[in-house]
Amino acid sequence: MTKVKTWVWVVLGVVTLGILGVIAVAAAGIWFFRTHIDSRTATVATASTEFEHIRRQFPNQKPLIELDEHDHFLRANTDRPAGTVRPESLNVLAFDPDDGRVVRVTIPFWLLRLKMRGTRIDVGNDRLDLEDLKLTVEDLERYGPTLIVDHAGRHGERVLVWSQ
């Protein structure tokens, strides 16, 4: 009977740990996706009700970012006072009447702090890059829970972005 050399056991151990690590990362990604993204079928009426329910949380507040009727950046309303509470999440609610789906995404602020570069919000056919708008996570935290984008498109699509 021949003895297996020690280096073979070390290599097998490293390979096994690598495989288990990949499985753990994949499982964590699936868990994160399932707990932070909700997509469901909705009618125009139920979507409108959901949007208005959230919009009522910010009475008489202009969105931080305003878009024109062609989904292009119009202005930033940054003349608001600093908030007293730090937001915990960035939320996006989007409705596409062609698909008949409402999608809600919740992104924890700790994740935004880790990876601010490349943070984009899709609106219609355009993308809003928070860096292009000169917004940082610190800016969003300074305003506290606030309405960031409230946009209704020409074809019935709607996007609402807020921090909470």
GUSE-496586 format. One record per atom (N, C-alpha, C): residue in one letter; y, x, z; residue number from 1; atom name. Coordinates in Angstrom, 2 decimals, padded with zeros to 5 digits. Example, Ala and Ser with C-alpha at 12.3 -4.5 7.8 and 13.67 -1.06 7.14 Angstrom:
resn;yy;xx;zz;resi;name
A;-005.69;013.19;007.80;1;N
A;-004.50;012.30;007.80;1;CA
A;-003.30;013.20;007.80;1;C
S;-002.25;012.85;007.08;2;N
S;-001.06;013.67;007.14;2;CA
S;000.03;012.90;007.87;2;C
END
This chain:
resn;yy;xx;zz;resi;name
M;-001.17;000.85;000.00;1;N
M;000.00;000.00;000.00;1;CA
M;001.24;000.89;000.00;1;C
T;002.14;000.61;-000.92;2;N
T;003.35;001.43;-001.02;2;CA
T;004.49;000.77;-000.27;2;C
K;005.30;001.63;000.32;3;N
K;006.47;001.15;001.06;3;CA
K;007.62;000.95;000.09;3;C
V;008.37;-000.12;000.29;4;N
V;009.56;-000.37;-000.51;4;CA
V;010.68;000.48;000.08;4;C
K;011.38;001.16;-000.80;5;N
K;012.44;002.05;-000.35;5;CA
K;013.60;001.26;000.26;5;C
T;014.31;001.87;001.16;6;N
T;015.40;001.23;001.87;6;CA
T;016.51;000.77;000.92;6;C
W;016.81;001.55;-000.08;7;N
W;017.90;001.19;-000.99;7;CA
W;017.60;-000.09;-001.76;7;C
V;016.32;-000.40;-001.99;8;N
V;015.95;-001.64;-002.67;8;CA
V;016.30;-002.84;-001.79;8;C
W;016.02;-002.72;-000.49;9;N
W;016.34;-003.80;000.45;9;CA
W;017.87;-003.98;000.54;9;C
V;018.59;-002.89;000.53;10;N
V;020.06;-002.97;000.58;10;CA
V;020.59;-003.67;-000.66;10;C
V;020.10;-003.30;-001.83;11;N
V;020.55;-003.94;-003.08;11;CA
V;020.19;-005.42;-003.07;11;C
L;018.98;-005.77;-002.66;12;N
L;018.59;-007.18;-002.58;12;CA
L;019.46;-007.95;-001.60;12;C
G;019.80;-007.34;-000.50;13;N
G;020.68;-007.98;000.49;13;CA
G;022.07;-008.22;-000.05;13;C
V;022.62;-007.23;-000.74;14;N
V;023.96;-007.37;-001.32;14;CA
V;023.96;-008.45;-002.40;14;C
V;022.96;-008.46;-003.26;15;N
V;022.86;-009.48;-004.31;15;CA
V;022.73;-010.87;-003.70;15;C
T;021.89;-010.99;-002.68;16;N
T;021.72;-012.29;-002.00;16;CA
T;023.02;-012.75;-001.37;16;C
L;023.73;-011.85;-000.69;17;N
L;025.02;-012.22;-000.10;17;CA
L;026.03;-012.61;-001.18;17;C
G;026.02;-011.92;-002.29;18;N
G;026.92;-012.27;-003.40;18;CA
G;026.65;-013.66;-003.93;18;C
I;025.38;-013.99;-004.13;19;N
I;025.00;-015.31;-004.62;19;CA
I;025.40;-016.39;-003.62;19;C
L;025.14;-016.14;-002.34;20;N
L;025.53;-017.10;-001.31;20;CA
L;027.05;-017.26;-001.24;20;C
G;027.78;-016.18;-001.45;21;N
G;029.24;-016.24;-001.46;21;CA
G;029.76;-017.10;-002.61;21;C
V;029.18;-016.93;-003.79;22;N
V;029.58;-017.74;-004.95;22;CA
V;029.29;-019.21;-004.69;22;C
I;028.15;-019.51;-004.12;23;N
I;027.79;-020.89;-003.80;23;CA
I;028.77;-021.46;-002.78;23;C
A;029.13;-020.68;-001.77;24;N
A;030.07;-021.15;-000.75;24;CA
A;031.45;-021.43;-001.35;24;C
V;031.93;-020.55;-002.23;25;N
V;033.24;-020.76;-002.86;25;CA
V;033.20;-022.00;-003.74;25;C
A;032.14;-022.19;-004.49;26;N
A;032.01;-023.38;-005.34;26;CA
A;031.98;-024.65;-004.49;26;C
A;031.24;-024.62;-003.40;27;N
A;031.18;-025.79;-002.51;27;CA
A;032.55;-026.08;-001.90;27;C
A;033.27;-025.04;-001.50;28;N
A;034.61;-025.23;-000.94;28;CA
A;035.55;-025.81;-001.99;28;C
G;035.44;-025.36;-003.23;29;N
G;036.27;-025.89;-004.31;29;CA
G;035.99;-027.36;-004.58;29;C
I;034.73;-027.72;-004.61;30;N
I;034.35;-029.12;-004.81;30;CA
I;034.86;-029.97;-003.65;30;C
W;034.69;-029.50;-002.43;31;N
W;035.19;-030.24;-001.26;31;CA
W;036.70;-030.41;-001.34;31;C
F;037.43;-029.34;-001.67;32;N
F;038.89;-029.42;-001.76;32;CA
F;039.30;-030.43;-002.83;32;C
F;038.68;-030.36;-003.98;33;N
F;039.00;-031.27;-005.08;33;CA
F;038.76;-032.72;-004.67;33;C
R;037.62;-032.98;-004.06;34;N
R;037.27;-034.36;-003.67;34;CA
R;038.17;-034.91;-002.58;34;C
T;038.67;-034.06;-001.70;35;N
T;039.50;-034.55;-000.60;35;CA
T;040.99;-034.59;-000.93;35;C
H;041.43;-033.91;-001.98;36;N
H;042.86;-033.85;-002.29;36;CA
H;043.25;-034.52;-003.60;36;C
I;042.29;-034.97;-004.38;37;N
I;042.59;-035.65;-005.64;37;CA
I;041.85;-036.97;-005.68;37;C
D;042.61;-038.04;-005.93;38;N
D;042.03;-039.37;-006.00;38;CA
D;042.44;-039.98;-007.33;38;C
S;041.47;-040.37;-008.13;39;N
S;041.74;-041.00;-009.42;39;CA
S;040.98;-042.31;-009.48;39;C
R;041.70;-043.37;-009.83;40;N
R;041.04;-044.68;-009.89;40;CA
R;041.67;-045.56;-010.96;40;C
T;040.94;-046.55;-011.39;41;N
T;041.41;-047.51;-012.38;41;CA
T;042.43;-048.44;-011.72;41;C
A;043.50;-048.77;-012.47;42;N
A;044.52;-049.66;-011.92;42;CA
A;045.20;-050.42;-013.05;42;C
T;045.65;-051.60;-012.73;43;N
T;046.47;-052.37;-013.67;43;CA
T;047.92;-051.95;-013.49;43;C
V;048.76;-052.37;-014.41;44;N
V;050.19;-052.07;-014.30;44;CA
V;050.74;-052.66;-013.00;44;C
A;050.31;-053.87;-012.65;45;N
A;050.82;-054.53;-011.44;45;CA
A;050.41;-053.78;-010.17;45;C
T;049.14;-053.38;-010.07;46;N
T;048.71;-052.68;-008.85;46;CA
T;049.35;-051.30;-008.77;46;C
A;049.52;-050.64;-009.91;47;N
A;050.18;-049.34;-009.90;47;CA
A;051.63;-049.49;-009.46;47;C
S;052.32;-050.49;-009.97;48;N
S;053.73;-050.72;-009.59;48;CA
S;053.85;-050.98;-008.11;48;C
T;052.94;-051.75;-007.56;49;N
T;052.95;-052.03;-006.12;49;CA
T;052.79;-050.75;-005.32;49;C
E;051.88;-049.89;-005.74;50;N
E;051.66;-048.63;-005.03;50;CA
E;052.88;-047.72;-005.12;50;C
F;053.50;-047.64;-006.29;51;N
F;054.70;-046.83;-006.45;51;CA
F;055.83;-047.36;-005.59;51;C
E;056.03;-048.66;-005.58;52;N
E;057.12;-049.24;-004.78;52;CA
E;056.88;-049.07;-003.29;52;C
H;055.64;-049.12;-002.86;53;N
H;055.32;-048.89;-001.44;53;CA
H;055.75;-047.49;-001.01;53;C
I;055.47;-046.51;-001.83;54;N
I;055.85;-045.14;-001.50;54;CA
I;057.36;-044.96;-001.64;54;C
R;057.93;-045.56;-002.68;55;N
R;059.38;-045.42;-002.92;55;CA
R;060.19;-045.99;-001.76;55;C
R;059.67;-047.02;-001.09;56;N
R;060.38;-047.62;000.07;56;CA
R;060.48;-046.65;001.24;56;C
Q;059.69;-045.60;001.26;57;N
Q;059.79;-044.60;002.33;57;CA
Q;061.06;-043.78;002.21;57;C
F;061.72;-043.85;001.04;58;N
F;062.93;-043.06;000.79;58;CA
F;064.06;-043.98;000.32;58;C
P;064.49;-044.90;001.19;59;N
P;065.50;-045.87;000.76;59;CA
P;066.83;-045.18;000.43;59;C
N;067.45;-045.63;-000.64;60;N
N;068.77;-045.14;-001.06;60;CA
N;068.81;-043.62;-001.29;60;C
Q;067.69;-042.99;-001.52;61;N
Q;067.67;-041.55;-001.74;61;CA
Q;067.45;-041.25;-003.21;61;C
K;068.35;-040.46;-003.78;62;N
K;068.15;-040.01;-005.15;62;CA
K;067.05;-038.97;-005.15;62;C
P;066.27;-038.92;-006.22;63;N
P;065.26;-037.86;-006.29;63;CA
P;065.93;-036.49;-006.36;63;C
L;065.28;-035.51;-005.82;64;N
L;065.79;-034.15;-005.85;64;CA
L;065.95;-033.67;-007.29;64;C
I;065.02;-034.07;-008.17;65;N
I;065.05;-033.69;-009.58;65;CA
I;065.12;-034.97;-010.42;65;C
E;066.11;-035.05;-011.29;66;N
E;066.23;-036.21;-012.18;66;CA
E;065.92;-035.78;-013.61;66;C
L;065.21;-036.66;-014.31;67;N
L;064.84;-036.42;-015.71;67;CA
L;065.51;-037.48;-016.59;67;C
D;065.76;-037.12;-017.85;68;N
D;066.34;-038.09;-018.76;68;CA
D;065.24;-038.92;-019.41;68;C
E;065.63;-039.81;-020.33;69;N
E;064.65;-040.71;-020.96;69;CA
E;063.66;-039.99;-021.86;69;C
H;063.92;-038.72;-022.17;70;N
H;062.99;-037.93;-023.00;70;CA
H;062.15;-036.98;-022.15;70;C
D;062.10;-037.20;-020.85;71;N
D;061.31;-036.41;-019.90;71;CA
D;061.83;-034.99;-019.72;71;C
H;063.09;-034.74;-020.05;72;N
H;063.67;-033.41;-019.88;72;CA
H;064.51;-033.36;-018.60;72;C
F;064.59;-032.17;-018.02;73;N
F;065.38;-031.96;-016.81;73;CA
F;066.82;-032.37;-017.05;73;C
L;067.36;-033.20;-016.15;74;N
L;068.73;-033.67;-016.25;74;CA
L;069.61;-033.01;-015.20;74;C
R;069.21;-033.13;-013.94;75;N
R;069.99;-032.52;-012.86;75;CA
R;069.14;-032.41;-011.59;75;C
A;069.60;-031.54;-010.71;76;N
A;068.98;-031.40;-009.39;76;CA
A;070.00;-031.86;-008.36;76;C
N;069.60;-032.76;-007.50;77;N
N;070.47;-033.28;-006.44;77;CA
N;070.21;-032.49;-005.16;77;C
T;070.75;-031.30;-005.12;78;N
T;070.49;-030.40;-003.99;78;CA
T;071.58;-030.48;-002.93;78;C
D;072.48;-031.44;-003.04;79;N
D;073.58;-031.57;-002.10;79;CA
D;073.21;-032.43;-000.89;79;C
R;071.98;-032.38;-000.50;80;N
R;071.54;-033.18;000.64;80;CA
R;071.40;-032.31;001.88;80;C
P;071.52;-032.90;003.05;81;N
P;071.40;-032.10;004.28;81;CA
P;069.97;-031.63;004.51;81;C
A;069.86;-030.60;005.29;82;N
A;068.54;-030.08;005.65;82;CA
A;067.83;-031.09;006.54;82;C
G;066.52;-031.14;006.38;83;N
G;065.72;-032.05;007.20;83;CA
G;065.43;-031.43;008.55;83;C
T;064.97;-032.25;009.46;84;N
T;064.64;-031.77;010.79;84;CA
T;063.15;-031.55;010.98;84;C
V;062.35;-032.07;010.04;85;N
V;060.90;-031.96;010.13;85;CA
V;060.40;-031.21;008.90;85;C
R;059.50;-030.27;009.11;86;N
R;058.90;-029.55;007.97;86;CA
R;057.82;-030.40;007.34;86;C
P;057.83;-030.52;006.02;87;N
P;056.77;-031.31;005.38;87;CA
P;055.43;-030.59;005.46;87;C
E;054.38;-031.38;005.43;88;N
E;053.03;-030.82;005.50;88;CA
E;052.33;-030.82;004.15;88;C
S;052.79;-031.69;003.23;89;N
S;052.11;-031.76;001.94;89;CA
S;053.07;-032.15;000.83;89;C
L;052.71;-031.75;-000.37;90;N
L;053.40;-032.17;-001.58;90;CA
L;052.46;-033.16;-002.26;90;C
N;053.01;-034.34;-002.57;91;N
N;052.19;-035.42;-003.12;91;CA
N;052.67;-035.78;-004.52;91;C
V;051.73;-036.07;-005.38;92;N
V;052.03;-036.51;-006.74;92;CA
V;051.24;-037.79;-006.99;92;C
L;051.95;-038.82;-007.44;93;N
L;051.31;-040.07;-007.84;93;CA
L;051.69;-040.30;-009.29;93;C
A;050.71;-040.45;-010.16;94;N
A;050.96;-040.61;-011.59;94;CA
A;050.15;-041.77;-012.13;94;C
F;050.78;-042.50;-013.05;95;N
F;050.11;-043.63;-013.69;95;CA
F;050.29;-043.52;-015.20;95;C
D;049.20;-043.67;-015.92;96;N
D;049.22;-043.67;-017.38;96;CA
D;048.66;-045.01;-017.83;96;C
P;049.50;-045.89;-018.38;97;N
P;049.00;-047.21;-018.77;97;CA
P;047.99;-047.15;-019.92;97;C
D;048.04;-046.11;-020.74;98;N
D;047.07;-045.99;-021.82;98;CA
D;045.66;-045.77;-021.28;98;C
D;045.55;-044.98;-020.21;99;N
D;044.26;-044.74;-019.57;99;CA
D;043.94;-045.80;-018.52;99;C
G;044.98;-046.48;-018.01;100;N
G;044.77;-047.46;-016.95;100;CA
G;044.31;-046.81;-015.67;100;C
R;044.83;-045.61;-015.38;101;N
R;044.40;-044.87;-014.19;101;CA
R;045.60;-044.43;-013.37;101;C
V;045.43;-044.49;-012.06;102;N
V;046.38;-043.93;-011.11;102;CA
V;045.73;-042.69;-010.52;102;C
V;046.47;-041.58;-010.52;103;N
V;045.96;-040.34;-009.95;103;CA
V;046.91;-039.93;-008.84;103;C
R;046.33;-039.62;-007.70;104;N
R;047.11;-039.15;-006.56;104;CA
R;046.58;-037.79;-006.15;104;C
V;047.50;-036.82;-006.07;105;N
V;047.15;-035.45;-005.70;105;CA
V;047.94;-035.09;-004.46;105;C
T;047.29;-034.52;-003.48;106;N
T;047.94;-034.04;-002.27;106;CA
T;047.68;-032.55;-002.15;106;C
I;048.78;-031.78;-002.10;107;N
I;048.66;-030.33;-002.01;107;CA
I;049.26;-029.90;-000.67;107;C
P;048.48;-029.29;000.20;108;N
P;049.02;-028.83;001.48;108;CA
P;050.08;-027.73;001.25;108;C
F;051.12;-027.75;002.08;109;N
F;052.18;-026.74;001.93;109;CA
F;051.67;-025.33;002.16;109;C
W;050.64;-025.16;002.99;110;N
W;050.13;-023.80;003.19;110;CA
W;049.59;-023.24;001.88;110;C
L;049.02;-024.11;001.04;111;N
L;048.53;-023.66;-000.25;111;CA
L;049.69;-023.32;-001.20;111;C
L;050.75;-024.10;-001.13;112;N
L;051.94;-023.79;-001.94;112;CA
L;052.53;-022.45;-001.53;112;C
R;052.55;-022.18;-000.23;113;N
R;053.09;-020.90;000.24;113;CA
R;052.24;-019.73;-000.28;113;C
L;050.93;-019.94;-000.39;114;N
L;050.06;-018.87;-000.89;114;CA
L;050.29;-018.61;-002.36;114;C
K;050.52;-019.65;-003.13;115;N
K;050.59;-019.49;-004.58;115;CA
K;051.71;-020.34;-005.16;115;C
M;052.94;-019.93;-004.95;116;N
M;054.07;-020.66;-005.52;116;CA
M;054.23;-020.37;-007.00;116;C
R;054.02;-019.13;-007.41;117;N
R;054.22;-018.77;-008.81;117;CA
R;053.28;-019.59;-009.69;117;C
G;053.85;-020.21;-010.70;118;N
G;053.04;-021.00;-011.62;118;CA
G;052.84;-022.43;-011.18;118;C
T;053.52;-022.89;-010.11;119;N
T;053.40;-024.26;-009.67;119;CA
T;054.11;-025.15;-010.68;119;C
R;053.37;-026.04;-011.29;120;N
R;053.93;-026.90;-012.33;120;CA
R;053.63;-028.36;-012.02;120;C
I;054.55;-029.20;-012.50;121;N
I;054.36;-030.64;-012.41;121;CA
I;054.41;-031.16;-013.84;121;C
D;053.36;-031.81;-014.30;122;N
D;053.34;-032.35;-015.66;122;CA
D;054.02;-033.71;-015.68;122;C
V;054.99;-033.86;-016.57;123;N
V;055.69;-035.13;-016.76;123;CA
V;055.69;-035.42;-018.25;123;C
G;054.96;-036.43;-018.66;124;N
G;054.88;-036.73;-020.08;124;CA
G;054.27;-035.57;-020.82;124;C
N;054.96;-035.11;-021.87;125;N
N;054.47;-033.97;-022.65;125;CA
N;055.07;-032.67;-022.18;125;C
D;055.95;-032.72;-021.19;126;N
D;056.63;-031.52;-020.71;126;CA
D;056.08;-031.11;-019.36;126;C
R;056.36;-029.86;-019.02;127;N
R;055.98;-029.34;-017.71;127;CA
R;057.23;-028.90;-016.98;127;C
L;057.31;-029.29;-015.72;128;N
L;058.39;-028.82;-014.87;128;CA
L;057.86;-027.65;-014.07;128;C
D;058.45;-026.52;-014.22;129;N
D;058.07;-025.35;-013.45;129;CA
D;059.09;-025.23;-012.32;129;C
L;058.63;-025.29;-011.08;130;N
L;059.56;-025.27;-009.95;130;CA
L;060.40;-024.01;-009.94;130;C
E;059.88;-022.91;-010.43;131;N
E;060.68;-021.68;-010.49;131;CA
E;061.81;-021.81;-011.50;131;C
D;061.55;-022.47;-012.65;132;N
D;062.61;-022.68;-013.64;132;CA
D;063.72;-023.56;-013.08;132;C
L;063.36;-024.47;-012.19;133;N
L;064.35;-025.34;-011.57;133;CA
L;065.02;-024.67;-010.38;133;C
K;064.67;-023.42;-010.13;134;N
K;065.21;-022.65;-009.01;134;CA
K;064.86;-023.30;-007.66;134;C
L;063.69;-023.89;-007.60;135;N
L;063.19;-024.46;-006.35;135;CA
L;062.07;-023.58;-005.82;135;C
T;062.08;-023.37;-004.55;136;N
T;061.02;-022.60;-003.91;136;CA
T;060.38;-023.48;-002.85;136;C
V;059.27;-023.02;-002.33;137;N
V;058.63;-023.74;-001.24;137;CA
V;059.58;-023.82;-000.05;137;C
E;060.34;-022.76;000.17;138;N
E;061.31;-022.75;001.28;138;CA
E;062.36;-023.83;001.09;138;C
D;062.82;-024.03;-000.17;139;N
D;063.78;-025.10;-000.44;139;CA
D;063.18;-026.45;-000.10;139;C
L;061.97;-026.68;-000.57;140;N
L;061.32;-027.96;-000.29;140;CA
L;061.09;-028.16;001.20;140;C
E;060.75;-027.10;001.90;141;N
E;060.58;-027.20;003.35;141;CA
E;061.90;-027.47;004.05;141;C
R;062.98;-026.87;003.56;142;N
R;064.29;-027.06;004.18;142;CA
R;064.74;-028.52;004.09;142;C
Y;064.46;-029.19;002.97;143;N
Y;064.85;-030.59;002.82;143;CA
Y;063.99;-031.52;003.66;143;C
G;062.85;-031.05;004.10;144;N
G;061.95;-031.89;004.88;144;CA
G;061.26;-032.90;003.99;144;C
P;060.67;-033.92;004.58;145;N
P;060.04;-034.96;003.76;145;CA
P;061.11;-035.61;002.87;145;C
T;060.91;-035.54;001.57;146;N
T;061.93;-036.02;000.64;146;CA
T;061.32;-036.46;-000.67;146;C
L;062.07;-037.25;-001.40;147;N
L;061.68;-037.67;-002.74;147;CA
L;062.07;-036.56;-003.70;147;C
I;061.13;-036.05;-004.47;148;N
I;061.39;-034.92;-005.36;148;CA
I;061.59;-035.40;-006.80;148;C
V;060.68;-036.20;-007.32;149;N
V;060.80;-036.75;-008.67;149;CA
V;060.37;-038.21;-008.65;149;C
D;061.15;-039.06;-009.29;150;N
D;060.77;-040.46;-009.53;150;CA
D;061.12;-040.73;-010.98;150;C
H;060.11;-040.73;-011.83;151;N
H;060.37;-040.84;-013.27;151;CA
H;059.48;-041.89;-013.90;151;C
A;060.11;-042.75;-014.68;152;N
A;059.38;-043.73;-015.48;152;CA
A;059.57;-043.37;-016.94;152;C
G;058.49;-043.20;-017.66;153;N
G;058.55;-042.81;-019.06;153;CA
G;058.79;-043.99;-019.99;153;C
R;059.04;-043.69;-021.22;154;N
R;059.34;-044.71;-022.24;154;CA
R;058.14;-045.59;-022.55;154;C
H;056.95;-045.10;-022.32;155;N
H;055.74;-045.85;-022.69;155;CA
H;055.02;-046.44;-021.49;155;C
G;055.73;-046.56;-020.36;156;N
G;055.15;-047.18;-019.17;156;CA
G;054.52;-046.22;-018.19;156;C
E;054.45;-044.94;-018.53;157;N
E;053.88;-043.97;-017.59;157;CA
E;054.91;-043.74;-016.47;157;C
R;054.40;-043.36;-015.31;158;N
R;055.29;-043.12;-014.17;158;CA
R;054.75;-041.99;-013.34;158;C
V;055.68;-041.18;-012.80;159;N
V;055.33;-040.05;-011.95;159;CA
V;056.24;-040.10;-010.73;159;C
L;055.65;-039.95;-009.58;160;N
L;056.40;-039.90;-008.32;160;CA
L;055.92;-038.66;-007.57;160;C
V;056.85;-037.80;-007.20;161;N
V;056.52;-036.59;-006.46;161;CA
V;057.35;-036.61;-005.18;161;C
W;056.72;-036.38;-004.06;162;N
W;057.43;-036.38;-002.78;162;CA
W;056.73;-035.43;-001.81;162;C
S;057.52;-035.02;-000.83;163;N
S;056.93;-034.21;000.24;163;CA
S;056.86;-035.07;001.48;163;C
Q;055.85;-034.82;002.29;164;N
Q;055.59;-035.70;003.43;164;CA
Q;055.17;-034.87;004.62;164;C
END
